[in-house]
């Protein structure tokens, strides 16, 4: 479930509403999601995610054309928002042994959506495509997810050409407030 959430950038309710009949796990693999206002979008699935979903269907002996919810709790009932939050918290706690920085983070299901947007942005995907991927009605909504982190800033500065040397460049090199501001970028 978590891999599908990250792959699709789906809202929690979109994941809870996902049914086997909404999946195509052959090439090209994709999931049909129903977002706000029952707007439908098709989201591509990475081969690894498609394999995980195939295994899930096989283990649960669920037919691919089933219209029951895909993700169920331990009692075989449809998973709830609280169940998703519980599973995310449980797996984050286990992952802290490998990634101790997770101890300082407050992760919730919507964090997965944010992580998907940042991952796609870092991969060089344009805003319009990310907007479509996440099911946003406007690219402006996607901008909220597009927080540029320090790695992206460093990559951008490495691509930028330094200014030509002129007389005026020497003055700013001695201005500590300007240097502090530039280092904060």
N, C-alpha and C positions, 0 to 999 in steps of 0.2 A: 504494500500500500504506500509506504513512504517513498519508494523508488518511483512509483507512478505519480505521486504528488509532485516530486521534484522534476520529473521528466515533463509533465504537462503544465506545471505551474497552476494547477487547478485549485479553485476555492474548496474549502472543506465540504460544502454541500454538493459540489460537483462530483467529488470523489465518492461521497456517500450515495449519490444517485447513479453512479456508474454501474452498468449491467454487462454481463458477458456479451449480449447481443450488440452492445455499443462498441465492441472491440473488433479490430481486424488485426490479427497477429501474424498474418503472412505478409509478404512484401507488397506494397509498402505498408508497414505496420502503423496503425493510428488508432486513436480513441475518439469517439464522438461524445462531446461534453455538452451539457445543457447548463448555461450560465444564468445570470440575472435576467429576469423577464422571459425565461425559457428560450433565450437565444442559443442557437446551436452553433458549435464550431468543431472543426476537426483538428486534432492536435497530433502531430507525428510522434511516434514512439521510437526510442532508440532500440537497437536489437537486444541489448541486455534487458531492458524493461519488458519487451515483448516476450523474451524467454522466461522471465520471472512470472509473468502473467499466464503463460502457457503451463508452467509448472503448477501454479496455483489452481488453475482449472482442472488439470489432470489429478492432482492430489485430492481435490474435493469432489471429483467425478461430476463436475458441472458441465452440462452441454454448452457449446459455444453459442447456441441460439437462445439460451435461457434469458428470461426477463426479470429474474430476481436480482436483488443487489449483489454486487460482486464481493464486497468486503463484509464479512460477518464476524460477530464476536465469538467468544469461546462456547456460547450456548447455541450457536447456529442462527442467532437473530441478527437483523441488520445492525451494523455498527452505528454508533451515535457520535455526535461531535465530541462528547465527553470521552468516548472510547478512543477516538483519534488522538485527543490531547494526552490521554493516559499512555497510549502506545508510544507517542513521540517522546514523552518525558522518560518513560522506561528505557527506550533505546538510547536516548541522549545520556542518561545516567551510565549505562553500560559503556558507551563510547568515550566517556571521560577518562578511562584508563589509558586509552590510546591518544586522545586529544584533550589534555588537561585544560586547555583554554575554554572548553565548553562549560566548565564550572562557573565562569563569570558571565555566561550568557543566559538570558531569559528567553528561551525558545518556545514558540507556540505554533500551531499549525499554519498560520498565515506567514510565518517566517520562511516556510518552504517556498511559498509563492515569491516572496522577495528574493530568496536565494536563486531561484530559477531565473528571474529577471536579471540579476547581477551576473549570473553565469553566462547567460546569452549575450549580454552586453560585453563582457570581457572576451567572449569568443568572436567578437566583431560583427554580431548580428545587428542590423539596423533597427531603429526605434519602431518603424511601421510594422516590421515582421514580429518584433517582440510584443507590440500592442495586439496584433492578431492572435499570437500564440496564447496570450493571457486572456483574450476575450474582452479587451477594453473597447468601448465605443469611441474613445478619443485617444490620440497619441499623447495628449496632455496628461491623461491619467497615468500613462506609463512613465512619464517623467518623474513621478514620485518614487518609483522603484530604482531609478537610474542614479543612485548615489555613487559617485565616483570615489573609489578608494585609493589609497596611497600607491598601490602598484600601477594603477592606470595613470595616475599623475606622473609617476616616475617614467613610465613608458612615453607619455606625451612630451615630457621635458627632454627626453633623450632624442626624440625626433625633431624637436625645434632647433633651428639654427641660432647660434649666439649672435647678438647684434654686432654690427661692424664697430670697430673702435673709433670713437670720436672724442673730442675734448670733453664733452659733457659726461661721458661714461665714468670718468674718474671720480666726479663728485658723488655720485650715488653709491659708489663702493665704500665710502666712508660714513654713510648714513645708517646707523645701527637699526633704526626703526624700519627702514625699507628692507634691510637684510633679514630682519626677523620676520617681516611679513612674507618675503619671498620663500624663506625656509618653511613657513607654515603651510604653503601651498601643497 
